[in-house]
Amino acid sequence: MTDVNYDGSFVGRSKVVEKRSEELLQRVDEQIADINSQLKAEKTKVSVARKGTSLILKATLPLKPGDKGVRSKKQYQISLGIPANLNGCQTAKEEARILGTLIARHSFKWDDKYLGQKSQQKITFQYVYDNFENKYYEFNPKTFKSQSTVYKHLQQIRLYFDLKKTVSANYIETVIKAITSDAVKREVIGTSGVICKLFNIEGNFSHLRPRNYKPKQRNIPTDKDIVLGWEKFTDYAEDDNTRGMWKLYRLIYSIIAVYGLRPKEVLVKPDVDWFLSTENIDNTWRVNELCKTGAREVIPFVPQWVEQFKLKDEEDLMLLKERTRDLTFLQIKALNSMNTRHWLKMDIGFAPYDLRHACAIRAHLNGIPVKLAAQNLGHGVSMHTQTYQQWLSLEQRKTGFDAAFDKMTEVDMLRKENAELKLEIEQLRVELQRMKLMNKF
């Protein structure tokens, strides 16, 4: 059972995934031990072993063509491209029995299957593109997140590699070096690493990763900009030809602005029933477990906007619920793209993700502890401090400084008042003593 401390962040989610992978491999190792016990009991002279994320067969066989040795036989490790998962264990057991039968009958021959020549054959990027998805899901569960990952990798393959070319480390390195955008280069390096891992290709491109990478400058809106942007939806409705879809786009805008959600987190199985529930007295929004960093309950960063932006409008929320019902990954991606295009058409002036960044900055300026703000946004503390706070504009920094100075001024005033009160108390005490002395005489 996974017992990793998951804080709702991407890093936290990654730790959970990593822990689950370790647990799966542990179960595979246990299964391998059982299989080898069965093979031994059957007197099959072949065993199964795990090598990284693949399963191999081990057996003493006649010398491979080209090998030399004092003896006529030698122990070999045979790779048949079997993934190290529970289904792969059953395949490996069957292959071990087949090989064991050949050995027992003295009919084993080094053919293409056992020489591994199929896996060593040169493959093209077209082959990689056509088989990438199936290969990827041999080692990863199929979720909304993994579907998004596969989609991005396939995009990189199609856009940056010549599908007719043979896959090789040299060609991949040439492609990476020719890319001028640091952001794109980072993505292609990541995709290249996955290709090499899935298709057993030697290659490491980490040395090509840009060292001084800086993300593209963002236009982070102020609260005033966000309110004005919201009002544009109503103005635009008069000329709208999207059959009322502007209400859905406005609702998505409002939810991101208030809760700082990732755009897709609004569209993946939104829990409208909870949001409208009378039990939801804090107006929290529940993010579905299928999203990037799993399930979390989000507190509004600007509570007054819940009412101002009409977030509790039941008709709009039911439209969101209906439009997102049973959507596939690609349908969610398409709806998200339509929403972004609508914003551009209305000349909002900033992108959906800029609203999320605005929440991170607002939390910082309002003095919300970093860990709490990061958990609310569904990312790690390092992401919050290193990535989001770099978008603090000069005006926002001035606001932060002014707020700090105001607090300092308030403290100074309280200290002064405290000193004056102490002096007044001392004067009253002296006066009281004087009155007591006078009464004695």
C-alpha positions in Angstrom: 0.0 0.0 0.0 1.4 3.4 -1.0 2.1 5.6 2.1 3.9 8.5 0.5 3.0 11.9 2.0 1.1 13.4 -0.9 0.6 17.2 -0.6 -1.4 17.8 -3.8 1.6 19.2 -5.7 3.0 17.9 -9.0 6.2 16.8 -7.1 4.0 15.1 -4.5 2.0 13.3 -7.2 5.3 12.3 -8.9 6.5 10.7 -5.6 3.2 8.7 -5.4 3.6 7.5 -9.0 7.3 6.6 -8.4 6.3 4.7 -5.2 3.6 2.8 -7.1 6.1 1.9 -9.8 8.4 0.5 -7.1 5.6 -1.5 -5.6 4.6 -2.9 -9.1 8.2 -4.0 -9.7 8.3 -5.5 -6.2 5.2 -7.6 -7.1 6.8 -8.5 -10.4 10.0 -9.7 -8.6 7.7 -11.8 -6.3 6.0 -13.3 -9.3 9.3 -14.1 -10.9 10.4 -16.0 -7.8 7.2 -18.1 -8.0 7.7 -18.7 -11.7 11.2 -19.9 -11.2 10.1 -22.2 -8.5 7.5 -23.7 -10.9 10.1 -24.0 -13.7 12.5 -25.7 -11.3 9.9 -28.2 -10.2 9.1 -28.9 -13.8 12.9 -29.5 -14.4 12.9 -26.7 -17.0 16.5 -25.6 -17.4 15.5 -21.9 -18.0 14.9 -19.1 -15.5 13.3 -15.7 -15.7 15.0 -12.5 -14.4 14.2 -8.8 -14.4 16.6 -6.3 -16.0 15.4 -2.8 -15.4 11.9 -2.6 -16.8 12.2 -5.7 -19.0 12.2 -9.4 -18.4 14.9 -11.8 -19.7 15.4 -15.5 -19.9 18.6 -17.1 -18.5 19.8 -20.5 -19.8 22.9 -22.5 -20.6 23.0 -22.8 -24.4 25.3 -23.8 -27.3 27.7 -21.1 -28.2 26.2 -18.3 -30.1 27.5 -17.9 -33.7 30.8 -15.9 -33.5 31.4 -16.7 -29.8 34.5 -18.7 -28.8 35.1 -20.7 -25.7 36.8 -23.7 -24.1 33.4 -25.4 -23.6 30.7 -25.9 -26.2 28.1 -24.3 -24.0 27.7 -21.0 -22.1 25.1 -19.2 -19.9 23.3 -16.5 -21.9 20.8 -13.8 -21.1 18.1 -13.6 -23.8 16.0 -10.5 -24.3 12.7 -11.0 -26.0 11.4 -7.5 -25.4 9.0 -8.5 -22.7 7.9 -5.7 -20.3 8.4 -6.1 -16.6 4.7 -6.2 -15.6 2.3 -8.9 -14.4 1.1 -9.8 -17.9 4.8 -9.9 -19.0 5.5 -12.4 -16.3 3.0 -14.9 -17.8 4.5 -14.3 -21.3 8.0 -14.9 -19.9 6.9 -18.1 -18.2 5.5 -19.4 -21.5 8.6 -18.5 -23.4 10.8 -20.1 -20.7 8.9 -23.4 -21.2 9.2 -23.2 -25.0 13.0 -22.6 -24.7 13.2 -25.4 -22.1 11.5 -27.8 -24.4 14.0 -27.0 -27.2 16.9 -27.5 -24.8 15.5 -30.9 -23.5 15.0 -32.1 -27.1 18.5 -30.9 -28.1 16.8 -29.0 -31.0 17.7 -25.4 -29.9 19.1 -23.2 -32.7 20.2 -19.6 -32.6 17.6 -18.0 -34.9 16.5 -14.4 -35.2 14.2 -14.7 -32.2 16.9 -15.7 -29.8 19.7 -13.6 -31.4 17.5 -10.6 -30.8 18.0 -9.4 -34.4 14.5 -8.1 -34.7 15.1 -5.7 -31.9 18.4 -4.8 -33.4 17.0 -4.0 -36.8 17.0 -0.4 -37.8 13.7 1.3 -37.2 12.3 4.5 -38.7 10.6 7.4 -36.9 7.4 6.3 -38.8 7.7 3.0 -36.9 8.2 4.8 -33.6 5.3 7.1 -34.3 2.9 4.2 -35.2 3.9 2.1 -32.2 4.7 4.8 -29.5 1.3 4.7 -27.8 1.2 0.9 -27.4 4.8 0.8 -26.2 4.2 3.6 -23.7 1.2 2.0 -22.1 3.1 -1.3 -21.6 4.9 0.6 -18.8 2.4 3.2 -17.8 -1.3 3.2 -16.8 -3.7 4.9 -19.2 -5.0 8.1 -17.5 -6.0 11.6 -18.6 -2.5 12.7 -17.6 -0.7 9.9 -19.5 -2.9 10.5 -22.5 -1.8 14.1 -22.5 1.8 13.0 -22.2 1.6 10.6 -25.1 -0.2 13.3 -27.2 2.6 15.8 -26.6 5.3 13.2 -27.4 3.6 12.3 -30.7 3.4 16.0 -31.6 7.1 16.3 -31.0 7.9 13.3 -33.2 5.7 14.5 -36.0 6.9 18.1 -35.9 10.6 17.7 -35.5 11.7 14.4 -36.9 11.7 13.1 -40.5 9.5 10.0 -40.2 11.4 8.4 -43.1 14.7 8.7 -41.2 16.3 5.8 -39.2 16.3 6.3 -35.5 19.8 6.9 -34.2 21.4 9.0 -31.4 23.4 10.9 -34.0 20.4 12.0 -36.0 18.4 12.9 -32.8 21.4 15.0 -31.6 21.5 16.8 -34.9 17.8 17.7 -34.7 18.1 18.9 -31.1 21.1 21.1 -31.9 19.2 22.7 -34.8 16.3 23.9 -32.6 16.7 27.6 -31.6 13.9 27.8 -29.0 15.2 26.8 -25.6 11.6 25.8 -24.5 11.1 23.6 -27.6 14.6 22.1 -27.2 13.8 21.0 -23.6 10.6 19.3 -24.8 12.3 17.5 -27.7 15.1 16.3 -25.4 12.5 14.9 -23.1 10.7 13.1 -25.9 14.0 11.8 -27.3 14.8 10.2 -24.0 11.4 8.4 -23.9 11.9 7.1 -27.4 15.3 5.7 -26.5 13.9 4.0 -23.4 10.9 2.5 -25.1 12.7 1.3 -28.2 16.0 0.2 -26.6 18.1 2.7 -28.3 21.4 3.9 -26.9 21.3 7.7 -26.4 21.7 10.4 -23.7 21.0 14.0 -24.6 21.0 15.7 -21.2 24.2 17.6 -22.1 22.2 19.4 -24.8 19.7 20.8 -22.3 19.8 24.7 -22.2 21.5 25.8 -19.0 20.2 29.4 -18.8 16.6 28.7 -19.8 14.1 31.4 -19.0 10.4 30.9 -19.6 8.5 33.3 -21.9 7.4 36.6 -20.3 3.8 36.6 -19.2 1.2 39.3 -18.9 -0.2 38.8 -15.4 -3.5 40.7 -15.0 -4.3 42.9 -12.0 -7.6 42.4 -10.1 -9.0 45.4 -12.1 -7.9 43.8 -15.4 -9.7 40.6 -14.4 -12.9 42.3 -13.5 -12.8 44.3 -16.8 -12.1 41.0 -18.6 -15.2 39.4 -17.0 -17.4 42.3 -18.1 -16.3 41.8 -21.7 -18.2 38.5 -21.9 -21.5 40.3 -21.3 -20.6 43.0 -23.8 -19.6 40.4 -26.4 -22.9 38.4 -25.9 -24.8 40.8 -28.1 -22.7 39.9 -31.1 -22.2 36.2 -30.1 -22.8 33.6 -32.7 -21.8 30.6 -30.6 -25.3 29.8 -29.5 -24.9 30.7 -25.9 -21.5 29.2 -25.5 -20.2 32.5 -24.2 -21.8 31.7 -20.9 -19.7 28.6 -20.6 -16.6 30.4 -21.5 -17.4 33.1 -19.0 -17.9 30.5 -16.3 -14.6 28.9 -17.1 -12.9 32.3 -16.9 -14.6 33.0 -13.5 -13.6 29.6 -12.0 -10.0 30.0 -13.0 -9.9 33.6 -11.7 -11.3 32.7 -8.3 -9.6 29.3 -7.7 -6.4 29.5 -9.8 -7.2 26.1 -11.5 -5.4 24.8 -14.5 -7.9 25.2 -17.4 -8.3 21.5 -17.9 -9.1 21.1 -14.2 -12.4 23.0 -14.8 -13.3 20.6 -17.6 -12.4 17.1 -16.2 -15.6 15.8 -14.4 -16.4 19.1 -12.6 -18.2 18.4 -9.3 -21.1 20.8 -9.8 -23.3 19.0 -7.3 -20.8 19.7 -4.5 -20.3 23.3 -5.5 -24.0 24.0 -5.3 -24.5 21.9 -2.2 -25.7 23.7 1.0 -22.9 21.9 2.8 -20.3 23.8 0.8 -20.4 26.8 3.1 -16.8 27.8 2.2 -17.5 27.7 -1.6 -14.7 25.3 -2.2 -14.1 23.7 -5.7 -13.3 20.0 -5.9 -10.7 19.0 -8.5 -11.2 15.5 -9.9 -8.6 12.8 -9.2 -8.0 12.3 -12.9 -6.4 15.7 -13.2 -2.6 16.4 -13.4 -1.9 16.4 -9.7 -4.9 14.3 -8.5 -7.8 15.3 -6.4 -7.8 18.4 -4.1 -10.3 20.8 -2.6 -9.6 24.4 -3.5 -10.4 27.5 -1.3 -11.3 30.6 -3.3 -8.4 33.1 -3.5 -10.9 36.0 -3.9 -14.1 35.0 -2.0 -16.1 38.1 -3.0 -15.8 37.2 -6.7 -17.9 34.1 -6.1 -20.9 36.3 -5.9 -19.6 39.1 -8.2 -18.9 36.7 -11.0 -22.2 34.8 -10.5 -20.4 31.5 -9.9 -23.4 30.0 -8.2 -25.6 30.5 -11.3 -27.2 27.1 -11.5 -28.1 27.4 -15.2 -24.4 28.1 -16.1 -23.1 25.4 -13.9 -25.5 22.8 -15.4 -24.3 23.9 -18.8 -20.7 23.2 -17.7 -21.8 19.8 -16.3 -23.6 18.9 -19.5 -20.9 20.0 -21.9 -18.2 18.1 -20.0 -20.1 14.9 -19.5 -18.2 11.8 -20.5 -15.7 13.7 -22.6 -12.6 11.9 -23.9 -9.1 13.3 -23.5 -9.1 14.7 -27.0 -12.6 16.2 -26.6 -11.4 18.0 -23.4 -8.4 19.3 -25.3 -10.6 20.5 -28.1 -13.0 22.3 -25.7 -10.0 23.9 -23.9 -8.6 25.1 -27.3 -12.1 26.6 -28.2 -12.2 28.4 -24.9 -8.7 29.9 -25.5 -9.6 31.0 -29.0 -12.8 32.7 -27.7 -10.7 34.7 -25.3 -8.4 35.8 -28.1 -11.4 36.8 -30.2 -12.7 38.9 -27.4 -9.3 40.5 -26.9 -9.2 39.7 -23.2 -5.5 40.6 -23.1 -4.2 37.6 -21.2 -4.3 33.8 -21.4 -6.2 31.4 -19.1 -2.9 30.3 -17.4 -2.2 34.0 -16.6 -5.2 34.0 -14.3 -3.7 31.0 -12.4 -0.4 32.9 -12.1 -2.4 35.9 -10.8 -3.8 33.8 -7.9 -0.2 32.7 -7.0 1.0 36.3 -6.9 -2.1 37.5 -5.0 -1.6 34.8 -2.4 2.0 36.0 -1.9 1.0 39.7 -1.6 -1.8 38.8 0.8 0.6 37.0 3.1 -0.9 33.5 2.7 1.8 31.0 3.8 3.7 29.6 0.8 2.9 25.9 1.6 -0.9 26.6 1.9 -1.0 28.6 -1.3 1.0 25.9 -3.1 -1.4 23.2 -1.9 -4.4 25.2 -3.0 -2.9 25.6 -6.5 -1.8 21.9 -6.7 1.9 22.3 -7.1 5.0 22.1 -4.9 6.5 24.9 -2.7 9.6 25.1 -5.0 7.3 25.6 -8.0 5.5 28.4 -6.1 8.6 30.2 -5.1 10.8 29.7 -8.1 8.3 29.9 -11.0 5.3 31.9 -10.1 6.9 34.7 -8.0 9.2 35.6 -10.9 6.1 37.2 -12.5 5.8 39.8 -9.8 5.6 43.2 -11.7 7.2 46.4 -10.4 3.7 47.6 -9.4 3.0 44.4 -7.5 6.3 44.6 -5.7 5.5 48.2 -4.8 2.2 47.1 -3.4 4.0 44.4 -1.3 6.5 46.9 0.0 3.8 49.5 0.8 1.8 46.8 2.7 4.9 45.9 4.7 5.7 49.5 5.5 2.1 50.1 6.5 2.4 47.2 8.9 5.6 48.6 10.3 4.0 52.0 10.7 1.1 50.4 12.6 3.5 48.6 14.9 5.4 51.9 15.6 2.1 53.7 16.4 1.0 50.9 18.7 4.4 51.1 20.5 4.0 54.8 20.9 0.5 54.5 22.2 1.7 51.8 24.6 4.5 54.0 25.9 2.0 56.9 26.4 -0.4 54.7 28.2 2.4 53.4 30.5 3.4 57.0 31.2 -0.2 58.0 32.0 -0.6 55.0 34.3 2.6 56.0 36.1 1.3 59.5 36.5 -2.0 58.3 37.9 -0.1 56.0 40.3 2.0 58.9 41.6 -1.2 61.1 41.9 -2.9 58.3 43.9 0.0 58.1 46.3 0.0 61.9 46.8 -3.8 61.8 47.6 -3.2 59.0 50.1 -0.5 61.1 51.9 -2.8 64.2 52.0 -5.6 62.2 53.6 -3.3 61.1 56.4 -2.8 64.7 57.4 
